[in-house]
């Protein structure tokens, strides 16, 4: 546990920069996932091939995905940068991009021979992601120019007209250059995806996606790249395979099952619970530490990912909308959607999940088995000798034991060490924040675990919340993050106490935090006694 900001290497700074950019992209999409889910439900029920076709209600489908969703994304992105004011001008600007893009498509289609199908409209998701920071940052810069220079009584007039005039400029910028740029980008990316599918090379994307996920770029890839492209395919074909490239829960659960049966120490003990959370809860981050502790296992994830993509590519498996979170429940809901093909499509998707999990499990088993002797020796040479002894006892016994697993948990807590006494006096802990990339999935799980521990310890007046790293502020007394994200959290909240953990689900650090808070409360009550 530390409060000091450590220097970072060039590679670390680059990684942090990429993560921060990815967080901003996913931060625009993820809060609007409920709107995508609502749109998916409307599609499933009311389109012509839906469960309960209704021509009147089906008219909601196109305006929702074409206008509402891009405007919501632009507003959210602008709000992240410059509050409501940034969100409003970003929404104005993206409206120009939507209409300008439609005009370009209409003009092109008008030149085609009669009978040709022509191009479909471009849904301006990428345009919203471009316009949001552009609009919000420029509005913020303009406001800074005349801050403190407005005569008393004219503040509202200047604020309203400056945003309105700049919104007018932005809507024109959106109508011409942004619309032209995004249409071109979508054409290039769409052609690239079609080429990968036609040449049967789409599985190679797993070589990029799976390692990037492990380094906490999963939200950036899924919501920043694959979701906009997938939704464009949905507009043309009704569903998209792209929604399954990152969200497939098969590789993650295959890795965790391999640790469940063939892992060692605390990793083996915690893997079953992590598998349930990852597969049914959709929090993929829980398996990242298992891969990072033995990077060779990333090869197993790549193999499983490629297997799943190949299965869906050959058998036309797809989803009607993004599966968020990446739970088998969310995947099922979007795979069984009539727009994606209904029950037959669901069976294909299930097969892809099963095969990807199986391949990942088998490759992980081979890697873990090959290094088992070396891993046991390494454990025996460290402070986890007790945990190694428990593992060897189980190996000799030929089966696992709940009692031994409980002992292993105690050994892990002792081996992890305590908090240095100096840390206990640095800052009184009243507000504990779990921070992750998006502030929704894994951090919410960790906050729930620690909140229960603090409650059982009888400690009051301490709040435990979860946030995105970008949303951290000076109110955080103690910030808990996964190891790969701690440097970013320190940069945003340098004055807080920072705790790094391998796994949000079950870390011995939580007991240290409880001990720290309890000790501070006891010292405070004794100091206040007469």
Buried (B, 14 or more C-beta within 10 A) or exposed (E): BEBEEEEBEEEBEEBBEBBBEBBBBBBBBBBBBEBBBBBBBBBBBBBEEBEEEBEEBBEBBEEBBBBBBBBBBBBBBBBBBBEEBBBBBBBBBBBBBBBBBBEBBEEEBEEEEEEEEEBEBBBBBBBBBBBBBBBBBBBBEBBEEEEEEBEEEEEEEBBEEBBEEBBBBBBBBBBBEBBBBBBEBBEEBBEEBEEBEEEEEBBBBBBBBBBBBBBBBBBBBBBBBBBBBBBBBBBEEBBBBBBBBBBBBBBBBBBBBBBBBBBBBBBBBBBBBBBEBBBBBBBBBBBBBBBBBBEBBBBBBBBBBBBBBBBBBEBEBBBBBBBBBBBBEBBBBBBBBBBBBBEEBBBBBBBBBBBBBBBBBBBBBBBBEEBBEEBBEEBBEEEBEBBBBBBBEBEEEEEBEEEBBEBBBEBBBEBBEBBEEEBBEEBBBBBBBBBBBBBBBBBBBBBBBBBEBBEEBEBEEBEBBBBBBBBBEEEBBBBBBBBBBBBBBBBBBEEBBBBBBBBBBBBBBBBBBBBBBBBBBEEEEEEEEE
